């Protein structure tokens, strides 16, 4: 008995230790972020690794609560840092796919642009879907009834303006490339070019590019065209002497002063003509960085749309809201990237941020603008939903009033002023038909009320982004001023 008792105590103690460990693990490492703990300190706390979206979907695939809340593991309520105008936030494009509008995708390396590019050609619900065939890298994305493309991207037109062409190259190249197949005598109105792009956390993007280069990628075909010419070898030296830079260590990758991975997102979004293109002697590094950063921010604000790799669901929502185009399948948040397998010391992390200081500032700015646009769009959706409910109630009231008047007139119901000396009898007793009409009206009102309540609950469950936000009538711009 003593031996059995001792074994029982040990078993109970072991179970308690396991349960205690599970509880501690839930506090320390919620959801699916355990696999990314070693890179959790790469970003600031507000830029923590994205969590799995499975918490917003039940076992049957239905939505539980708001699918957009805390997509990146941050707090539900977002506090803006920058002041943007309503024009900056209100992004709705009257995209005419049947006319002359063109979406131009600026694809920055290692930002998830390949995945997003495939969404553009394979996942949008269109009257005339893009034709994609197995074994072919490019799809044919024609307008309805025309042999003319509405999308300028890697998977539709190829690298027509050069491999991973930047803003400077695209804005000078796209109009000429789009008109190359048209007869000279064709008189057409100028096209509307809507530029879009995807950004990513600078540290994660940098590590992902290093791993890509380590496997043999070079992007040698990139032209870097600016002010009518490509940079000279003296202006843009190579970081390696052989055919590629495969097998390079992270230290070697960071040690090359000419590495285009440094601040790549800022450079690719800025107008390089403002700083003398790739001529680094035109001005000091500080002046060059400040001008490039300001230009990149300005171009980002003016772009029709940009998304963030860390916010896949919000990126999908804002694209659909901006262009009034719907995706067939929802975007998914993928955490298991190659960069996630890299062990990075704190000192190395700081060095990466220093090498990408412009990109770090640009991403903070872009993230703030992105989330403010998201909140602004969601508030517009909620306001429109309330207006629809109010219009439905007014229609029902308008429909019910004539019915009530006709019933009273047909029954010959006495007016209150006809017999002032006699107490007026209840309508239900004096007129059975009127009583029946009133009962039917009350039943309709009850059904209407239940329908409106059900509709309101379903819309609030989907559209209400902040669980504790009880005042939906406050204007978003006023909220920004208060925050």
C-alpha positions as CSV (number, residue, x, y, z in Angstrom):
1,X,0.0,0.0,0.0
2,X,2.8,2.4,0.9
3,X,4.4,1.8,-2.6
4,X,1.1,2.4,-4.4
5,X,0.5,5.5,-2.3
6,X,3.9,6.9,-3.2
7,X,3.3,6.2,-6.9
8,X,0.0,7.9,-6.7
9,X,1.5,11.0,-5.1
10,X,4.3,11.1,-7.7
11,X,1.7,10.8,-10.5
12,X,-0.4,13.6,-9.1
13,X,2.6,15.8,-8.6
14,X,3.7,15.2,-12.2
15,X,0.2,16.1,-13.5
16,X,0.2,19.3,-11.5
17,X,3.6,20.2,-12.9
18,X,2.4,19.6,-16.4
19,X,-0.8,21.7,-15.9
20,X,1.2,24.5,-14.3
21,X,3.6,24.5,-17.3
22,X,0.7,24.7,-19.7
23,X,-0.8,27.6,-17.8
24,X,2.5,29.4,-17.8
25,X,3.0,28.7,-21.5
26,X,-0.4,30.2,-22.3
27,X,0.6,33.5,-20.6
28,X,4.1,33.6,-22.0
29,X,3.5,32.3,-25.5
30,X,-0.1,32.7,-26.7
31,X,-1.4,31.4,-30.1
32,X,1.1,30.3,-32.7
33,X,3.9,32.8,-31.9
34,X,6.0,30.2,-30.0
35,X,7.9,29.3,-33.1
36,X,8.8,32.9,-33.6
37,X,10.0,33.7,-30.1
38,X,13.7,33.9,-31.1
39,X,12.8,36.8,-33.5
40,X,10.1,38.4,-31.4
41,X,12.5,41.2,-30.3
42,X,13.3,42.2,-33.9
43,X,10.4,44.6,-34.0
44,X,9.1,46.9,-31.3
45,X,6.2,45.7,-29.1
46,X,3.6,47.3,-31.4
47,X,5.2,45.5,-34.4
48,X,5.2,42.1,-32.9
49,X,5.0,39.0,-35.0
50,X,1.6,38.3,-36.6
51,X,-0.7,35.9,-34.9
52,X,-2.7,33.2,-36.5
53,X,-6.1,34.2,-37.7
54,X,-7.7,30.9,-36.6
55,X,-9.1,32.6,-33.5
56,X,-11.5,34.5,-35.7
57,X,-13.0,31.4,-37.4
58,X,-15.1,28.7,-35.8
59,X,-14.9,25.0,-36.6
60,X,-17.5,25.4,-39.4
61,X,-15.7,28.2,-41.1
62,X,-18.0,30.9,-39.7
63,X,-16.7,34.2,-38.4
64,X,-16.6,34.6,-34.7
65,X,-16.6,38.3,-33.8
66,X,-14.5,40.7,-35.8
67,X,-12.0,39.0,-38.1
68,X,-9.8,42.1,-38.2
69,X,-9.2,42.7,-34.4
70,X,-5.6,42.3,-33.2
71,X,-4.4,40.7,-36.5
72,X,-0.8,41.5,-35.6
73,X,-1.1,40.8,-31.9
74,X,-1.4,44.5,-31.1
75,X,-4.1,46.1,-29.0
76,X,-7.6,46.4,-30.5
77,X,-7.6,50.2,-30.2
78,X,-5.0,51.7,-32.4
79,X,-3.7,55.1,-31.3
80,X,-2.5,57.2,-34.3
81,X,0.9,59.0,-34.2
82,X,0.6,61.1,-37.4
83,X,-2.0,63.6,-38.5
84,X,-3.4,62.9,-41.9
85,X,-6.1,64.7,-43.8
86,X,-9.4,63.3,-44.8
87,X,-8.1,63.2,-48.4
88,X,-5.2,61.0,-47.3
89,X,-7.5,58.6,-45.5
90,X,-10.5,58.5,-47.8
91,X,-9.2,56.1,-50.5
92,X,-12.0,55.0,-52.9
93,X,-11.0,54.7,-56.6
94,X,-13.7,54.8,-59.3
95,X,-11.8,52.1,-61.1
96,X,-13.2,51.7,-64.7
97,X,-12.0,48.3,-65.9
98,X,-14.0,48.7,-69.0
99,X,-12.4,52.0,-69.8
100,X,-8.8,53.2,-69.6
101,X,-7.8,52.7,-66.0
102,X,-4.7,50.6,-65.2
103,X,-3.4,49.2,-61.9
104,X,0.4,49.3,-61.7
105,X,2.0,47.0,-59.1
106,X,5.3,48.2,-57.8
107,X,6.9,45.0,-56.6
108,X,9.6,45.4,-53.9
109,X,11.7,42.4,-53.2
110,X,10.9,40.1,-50.2
111,X,7.7,41.9,-49.1
112,X,5.3,39.2,-50.1
113,X,4.7,40.8,-53.5
114,X,4.8,37.4,-55.3
115,X,1.8,36.1,-53.2
116,X,-0.1,39.4,-53.7
117,X,0.7,39.4,-57.4
118,X,-0.9,36.0,-57.8
119,X,-4.0,37.2,-55.9
120,X,-4.3,40.0,-58.5
121,X,-4.4,37.6,-61.5
122,X,-6.0,34.5,-60.0
123,X,-8.2,35.6,-57.0
124,X,-10.3,38.6,-58.1
125,X,-13.9,38.1,-59.1
126,X,-14.1,39.7,-62.6
127,X,-16.6,39.7,-65.4
128,X,-13.7,38.5,-67.6
129,X,-11.2,36.7,-65.3
130,X,-7.5,36.6,-66.2
131,X,-6.5,33.6,-68.3
132,X,-3.8,31.7,-66.5
133,X,-2.4,28.4,-67.9
134,X,-0.2,25.8,-66.3
135,X,3.5,26.2,-67.0
136,X,3.2,29.8,-68.0
137,X,4.4,32.5,-65.7
138,X,2.2,35.3,-67.1
139,X,-1.6,35.5,-67.3
140,X,-3.7,37.4,-69.8
141,X,-5.7,40.0,-68.0
142,X,-7.9,41.7,-70.7
143,X,-10.8,44.1,-70.2
144,X,-14.3,42.9,-71.0
145,X,-14.7,43.0,-74.8
146,X,-11.2,44.3,-75.5
147,X,-7.7,42.9,-76.1
148,X,-6.2,45.4,-73.7
149,X,-4.8,44.8,-70.2
150,X,-6.0,46.6,-67.1
151,X,-3.1,45.3,-64.9
152,X,0.6,46.1,-65.2
153,X,2.4,43.6,-63.1
154,X,4.9,40.8,-63.1
155,X,2.2,38.1,-63.7
156,X,0.4,40.0,-66.4
157,X,2.8,42.1,-68.5
158,X,6.1,40.6,-67.1
159,X,9.0,42.7,-66.1
160,X,8.3,45.2,-69.0
161,X,10.1,48.1,-67.3
162,X,12.9,46.0,-65.8
163,X,13.3,43.5,-63.0
164,X,11.7,44.9,-59.9
165,X,11.4,48.4,-61.4
166,X,11.1,51.1,-58.8
167,X,8.9,54.2,-58.7
168,X,11.3,56.3,-60.7
169,X,11.5,53.6,-63.4
170,X,7.8,52.8,-63.5
171,X,6.5,56.3,-63.7
172,X,8.7,57.0,-66.7
173,X,8.3,53.7,-68.4
174,X,4.7,52.5,-68.0
175,X,2.9,55.0,-70.2
176,X,5.2,54.3,-73.1
177,X,4.9,50.5,-72.7
178,X,1.1,50.6,-72.5
179,X,0.8,52.5,-75.8
180,X,3.4,50.5,-77.7
181,X,0.8,48.2,-79.3
182,X,-1.6,50.9,-80.3
183,X,-1.7,52.4,-83.9
184,X,-0.2,55.9,-84.1
185,X,-3.4,57.4,-85.4
186,X,-5.5,56.1,-82.4
187,X,-6.8,59.0,-80.4
188,X,-7.6,57.9,-76.9
189,X,-8.0,59.8,-73.7
190,X,-5.1,59.6,-71.2
191,X,-5.2,56.6,-69.0
192,X,-5.5,56.7,-65.2
193,X,-2.6,54.9,-63.7
194,X,-3.3,53.6,-60.1
195,X,0.0,52.6,-58.4
196,X,0.0,50.0,-55.6
197,X,2.6,48.3,-53.6
198,X,3.2,46.1,-50.5
199,X,5.6,47.0,-47.6
200,X,7.1,44.8,-44.9
201,X,8.8,45.3,-41.5
202,X,12.3,46.4,-42.5
203,X,14.2,43.9,-40.3
204,X,12.2,40.9,-41.4
205,X,12.5,42.0,-45.0
206,X,16.2,42.5,-44.7
207,X,16.7,39.0,-43.3
208,X,14.5,37.5,-45.9
209,X,16.6,39.2,-48.7
210,X,19.8,37.9,-47.1
211,X,18.5,34.4,-47.1
212,X,17.4,34.8,-50.7
213,X,20.8,36.1,-51.8
214,X,22.5,33.4,-49.8
215,X,20.8,30.8,-52.0
216,X,22.1,32.4,-55.2
217,X,19.7,35.3,-56.1
218,X,21.3,38.3,-57.7
219,X,18.6,40.4,-59.5
220,X,21.4,41.2,-62.1
221,X,18.8,42.0,-64.7
222,X,17.6,45.1,-62.7
223,X,18.3,48.2,-64.8
224,X,18.0,50.9,-62.1
225,X,17.2,53.4,-64.9
226,X,17.2,57.1,-63.8
227,X,17.3,60.4,-65.6
228,X,17.7,58.6,-69.0
229,X,20.6,56.2,-68.1
230,X,21.7,53.3,-65.9
231,X,24.2,53.9,-63.1
232,X,27.9,53.4,-63.8
233,X,29.9,50.7,-62.1
234,X,31.6,53.4,-60.0
235,X,28.2,54.7,-58.8
236,X,26.8,51.2,-58.0
237,X,29.7,48.8,-57.3
238,X,29.0,45.1,-56.8
239,X,29.2,43.4,-53.4
240,X,30.6,40.2,-54.8
241,X,33.1,39.2,-57.4
242,X,31.8,35.9,-58.8
243,X,28.6,35.0,-60.5
244,X,26.5,35.5,-57.4
245,X,26.8,35.9,-53.6
246,X,25.6,32.5,-52.6
247,X,26.8,31.3,-49.2
248,X,27.5,34.7,-47.8
249,X,27.1,35.2,-44.1
250,X,24.9,37.8,-42.5
251,X,28.0,39.6,-41.4
252,X,29.3,39.8,-45.0
253,X,25.8,40.8,-46.2
254,X,25.7,43.7,-43.7
255,X,29.3,44.7,-44.3
256,X,28.9,45.7,-48.0
257,X,28.4,49.5,-48.0
258,X,26.9,49.3,-51.5
259,X,24.3,46.7,-50.7
260,X,21.0,47.7,-52.2
261,X,19.2,45.7,-49.5
262,X,19.9,48.6,-47.2
263,X,16.8,50.9,-47.1
264,X,15.5,49.3,-50.2
265,X,11.8,50.2,-49.6
266,X,12.6,53.9,-49.2
267,X,14.8,54.0,-52.3
268,X,12.3,52.1,-54.5
269,X,9.4,54.4,-53.5
270,X,11.2,57.7,-53.8
271,X,11.9,59.9,-56.8
272,X,15.6,59.3,-57.3
273,X,16.0,62.2,-59.7
274,X,15.7,64.5,-56.7
275,X,19.0,63.3,-55.3
276,X,21.0,62.8,-58.5
277,X,20.0,59.2,-58.9
278,X,22.9,56.9,-57.8
279,X,25.5,59.6,-57.7
280,X,26.4,59.6,-54.0
281,X,28.6,62.7,-54.3
282,X,25.8,65.0,-55.2
283,X,25.0,65.7,-51.5
284,X,25.7,64.4,-48.0
285,X,24.3,61.1,-46.8
286,X,22.1,63.0,-44.3
287,X,20.6,65.3,-47.0
288,X,20.2,62.4,-49.4
289,X,18.4,60.3,-46.8
290,X,16.1,63.1,-45.7
291,X,15.1,63.9,-49.3
292,X,14.5,60.2,-50.2
293,X,12.5,59.6,-47.1
294,X,10.3,62.6,-47.6
295,X,9.8,61.7,-51.3
296,X,8.9,58.1,-50.4
297,X,6.3,59.2,-47.8
298,X,4.8,61.6,-50.3
299,X,4.5,59.0,-53.0
300,X,3.1,56.5,-50.6
301,X,0.4,58.9,-49.5
302,X,-0.6,59.6,-53.1
303,X,-0.6,56.0,-54.2
304,X,-4.0,54.5,-54.8
305,X,-3.3,51.7,-52.4
306,X,-0.6,50.0,-50.4
307,X,-0.7,47.0,-48.1
308,X,1.4,45.5,-45.3
309,X,2.7,42.0,-45.2
310,X,2.0,41.8,-41.5
311,X,-1.7,42.6,-42.0
312,X,-3.1,40.2,-44.7
313,X,-6.8,40.5,-43.9
314,X,-6.7,44.3,-43.5
315,X,-4.7,44.5,-46.8
316,X,-7.4,42.5,-48.5
317,X,-10.2,44.6,-47.0
318,X,-8.6,47.9,-48.0
319,X,-7.9,46.8,-51.6
320,X,-11.5,45.7,-52.0
321,X,-12.7,48.9,-50.4
322,X,-10.4,51.1,-52.6
323,X,-11.1,49.5,-56.0
324,X,-14.6,48.0,-55.4
325,X,-13.2,44.6,-56.5
326,X,-13.8,41.5,-54.5
327,X,-11.4,38.6,-53.9
328,X,-12.7,35.1,-54.3
329,X,-10.8,33.5,-51.4
330,X,-9.6,35.3,-48.3
331,X,-6.0,36.1,-47.7
332,X,-4.1,34.1,-45.1
333,X,-1.4,35.2,-42.6
334,X,1.7,33.0,-43.0
335,X,4.1,33.0,-40.1
336,X,6.5,30.2,-41.1
337,X,8.8,32.2,-43.3
338,X,12.5,31.5,-44.0
339,X,13.5,34.6,-42.0
340,X,11.7,33.1,-39.0
341,X,14.3,30.4,-38.8
342,X,17.2,32.8,-38.3
343,X,18.7,33.3,-34.8
344,X,19.7,36.9,-34.4
345,X,21.5,38.4,-31.5
346,X,20.3,41.7,-30.0
347,X,23.4,43.6,-31.2
348,X,22.9,42.3,-34.7
349,X,19.3,43.4,-34.6
350,X,20.4,46.9,-33.7
351,X,22.9,47.0,-36.6
352,X,20.2,45.9,-39.1
353,X,18.0,48.7,-37.9
354,X,20.8,51.2,-38.2
355,X,21.5,50.1,-41.7
356,X,17.8,50.5,-42.5
357,X,17.0,53.6,-40.5
358,X,15.1,55.2,-43.4
359,X,13.1,52.1,-44.0
360,X,12.3,51.8,-40.2
361,X,11.0,55.4,-40.2
362,X,9.1,54.8,-43.5
363,X,7.5,51.7,-42.2
364,X,6.3,53.4,-39.0
365,X,4.8,56.1,-41.1
366,X,3.2,53.6,-43.5
367,X,1.8,51.5,-40.7
368,X,0.2,54.5,-39.1
369,X,-1.4,55.6,-42.4
370,X,-2.5,52.1,-43.2
371,X,-4.3,51.5,-39.9
372,X,-5.9,55.0,-40.0
373,X,-7.2,54.3,-43.5
374,X,-8.5,51.0,-42.2
375,X,-10.4,52.6,-39.3
376,X,-11.7,55.4,-41.5
377,X,-13.0,52.9,-44.0
378,X,-14.6,50.7,-41.3
379,X,-16.4,53.7,-39.8
380,X,-17.7,54.7,-43.2
381,X,-19.1,51.1,-43.6
382,X,-20.8,51.3,-40.2
383,X,-22.3,54.7,-41.0
384,X,-23.7,53.3,-44.3
385,X,-25.1,50.3,-42.5
386,X,-27.0,52.6,-40.0
387,X,-28.3,54.6,-42.9
388,X,-29.6,51.5,-44.6
389,X,-31.4,50.4,-41.4
390,X,-32.9,53.9,-41.0
391,X,-34.1,53.9,-44.6
392,X,-35.7,50.4,-44.2
393,X,-37.5,51.6,-41.1
394,X,-38.9,54.7,-42.9
395,X,-40.0,52.6,-45.8
396,X,-41.9,50.2,-43.5
397,X,-43.6,53.2,-41.7
398,X,-44.6,54.8,-45.0
399,X,-46.0,51.5,-46.1
400,X,-48.0,51.0,-42.9
401,X,-49.6,54.4,-42.5
402,X,-51.9,54.3,-45.6
403,X,-53.1,50.8,-44.6
404,X,-54.0,52.2,-41.2
405,X,-55.9,55.2,-42.6
406,X,-57.9,53.0,-45.1
407,X,-58.9,50.7,-42.4
408,X,-60.2,53.5,-40.2
409,X,-62.1,55.1,-43.1
410,X,-63.7,51.8,-44.3
411,X,-64.9,51.0,-40.8
412,X,-66.5,54.5,-40.4
413,X,-64.7,55.0,-37.1
414,X,-66.2,58.2,-35.4
415,X,-64.0,61.2,-35.0
416,X,-63.3,62.4,-31.5
417,X,-65.0,65.7,-32.2
418,X,-68.3,64.3,-33.5
419,X,-69.9,63.4,-30.1
420,X,-68.2,65.5,-27.4
421,X,-70.8,64.6,-24.8
422,X,-70.4,60.8,-25.0
423,X,-67.3,59.0,-23.9
424,X,-65.5,57.5,-26.8
425,X,-65.4,53.7,-26.9
426,X,-62.2,51.8,-27.6
427,X,-61.8,51.0,-31.3
428,X,-61.4,47.3,-30.6
429,X,-64.9,47.2,-29.1
430,X,-66.7,49.4,-31.6
431,X,-65.1,48.0,-34.8
432,X,-64.0,44.3,-35.0
433,X,-62.4,44.8,-38.5
434,X,-60.3,47.7,-37.2
435,X,-59.2,45.6,-34.2
436,X,-58.1,42.9,-36.6
437,X,-56.2,45.5,-38.7
438,X,-54.5,46.9,-35.6
439,X,-53.5,43.4,-34.5
440,X,-52.0,42.6,-37.9
441,X,-50.2,46.0,-37.8
442,X,-48.8,45.1,-34.4
443,X,-47.7,41.7,-35.6
444,X,-45.9,43.3,-38.6
445,X,-44.2,45.9,-36.3
446,X,-43.1,43.0,-34.1
447,X,-41.7,41.1,-37.0
448,X,-40.0,44.2,-38.3
449,X,-38.5,45.0,-35.0
450,X,-37.1,41.5,-34.7
451,X,-35.7,41.7,-38.2
452,X,-34.1,45.0,-37.6
453,X,-32.6,43.8,-34.3
454,X,-31.3,40.7,-36.0
455,X,-29.8,42.7,-38.8
456,X,-28.2,45.2,-36.4
457,X,-26.7,42.4,-34.3
458,X,-25.2,40.7,-37.4
459,X,-23.8,43.9,-38.8
460,X,-22.4,45.0,-35.5
461,X,-20.7,41.6,-35.0
462,X,-19.0,42.0,-38.4
463,X,-18.3,45.7,-38.7
464,X,-17.7,46.9,-35.1
465,X,-13.9,46.8,-34.9
466,X,-13.6,47.9,-31.2
467,X,-15.4,45.9,-28.7
468,X,-15.6,48.7,-26.1
469,X,-16.5,51.5,-28.6
470,X,-20.0,52.4,-27.6
471,X,-20.3,55.7,-29.5
472,X,-20.3,55.1,-33.2
473,X,-21.5,58.5,-34.2
474,X,-18.2,60.3,-33.3
475,X,-16.4,61.4,-36.4
476,X,-13.1,59.6,-37.1
477,X,-11.1,62.8,-37.6
478,X,-12.4,64.1,-34.2
479,X,-11.1,60.9,-32.7
480,X,-7.7,61.5,-34.2
481,X,-7.5,64.9,-32.6
482,X,-8.6,63.5,-29.2
483,X,-6.0,60.7,-29.4
